[in-house]
Amino acid sequence: MHIAAVGWIYVTLMMAITEETVVAGIMTFFFYGVLPALIIIYLGGSGQRKRRREQERLRAMQERQQIAAQEDKAGTDSAT
């Protein structure tokens, strides 16, 4: 996916170079190239961010369960 974004930015850079004024070239490069590429890359990575967030949630839950089990075992050992 990143190779497509690099290709798109290259194409829009070439479009920007052909503009008559520097301001038009900068606007072309930003609005036709950088902005859409960033949006597509962000949307493309949403599944990965969701999986990472889920893994972190599961890891935290497992750590809490381990701590609770250790506390229960320590409480049982001291009571006997």
C-alpha positions as CSV (number, residue, x, y, z in Angstrom):
1,M,0.0,0.0,0.0
2,H,2.8,2.4,0.7
3,I,4.3,1.9,-2.7
4,A,1.0,3.1,-4.2
5,A,1.1,6.1,-1.9
6,V,4.7,6.9,-3.0
7,G,3.6,6.6,-6.6
8,W,0.7,8.8,-6.1
9,I,2.8,11.5,-4.4
10,Y,5.3,11.3,-7.3
11,V,2.6,11.8,-9.8
12,T,1.1,14.8,-8.0
13,L,4.6,16.2,-7.5
14,M,5.0,16.1,-11.3
15,M,1.5,17.8,-11.7
16,A,2.6,20.5,-9.2
17,I,5.8,21.2,-11.0
18,T,3.8,22.0,-14.2
19,E,1.6,24.6,-12.5
20,E,2.2,28.2,-13.6
21,T,2.7,29.7,-10.1
22,V,4.5,28.4,-7.0
23,V,1.3,28.9,-4.9
24,A,-0.7,26.8,-7.4
25,G,2.0,24.1,-7.4
26,I,2.0,23.9,-3.6
27,M,-1.8,23.8,-3.4
28,T,-1.9,21.1,-6.1
29,F,0.7,19.0,-4.4
30,F,-0.9,19.3,-1.0
31,F,-4.6,19.0,-1.9
32,Y,-4.2,16.4,-4.7
33,G,-1.3,14.5,-3.3
34,V,-0.4,14.7,0.3
35,L,-3.9,15.1,1.9
36,P,-5.6,12.2,0.0
37,A,-2.6,9.9,0.5
38,L,-2.6,10.5,4.2
39,I,-6.3,9.8,4.5
40,I,-6.0,6.6,2.5
41,I,-3.0,5.4,4.6
42,Y,-4.8,6.3,7.8
43,L,-8.0,4.4,6.8
44,G,-5.9,1.5,5.5
45,G,-4.2,1.1,8.9
46,S,-7.4,1.2,11.0
47,G,-7.7,-2.6,11.1
48,Q,-4.2,-2.9,12.4
49,R,-4.8,-0.3,15.1
50,K,-8.0,-2.1,16.1
51,R,-6.2,-5.5,16.4
52,R,-3.4,-3.9,18.4
53,R,-5.9,-2.2,20.8
54,E,-7.7,-5.6,21.3
55,Q,-4.4,-7.4,22.0
56,E,-3.4,-4.7,24.6
57,R,-6.9,-5.1,26.2
58,L,-6.5,-8.9,26.4
59,R,-3.0,-8.6,27.8
60,A,-4.1,-6.2,30.5
61,M,-7.0,-8.5,31.3
62,Q,-4.7,-11.5,31.6
63,E,-2.3,-9.5,33.9
64,R,-5.2,-8.6,36.1
65,Q,-6.3,-12.2,36.3
66,Q,-2.8,-13.3,37.2
67,I,-2.5,-10.7,39.9
68,A,-5.9,-11.7,41.3
69,A,-4.9,-15.4,41.3
70,Q,-1.6,-14.6,43.1
71,E,-3.5,-12.5,45.7
72,D,-6.0,-15.3,46.2
73,K,-3.2,-17.9,46.6
74,A,-1.3,-15.6,49.0
75,G,-4.5,-15.1,51.1
76,T,-5.2,-18.8,51.2
77,D,-1.6,-19.6,52.2
78,S,-1.6,-17.0,55.1
79,A,-5.0,-18.2,56.4
80,T,-3.8,-21.8,56.8
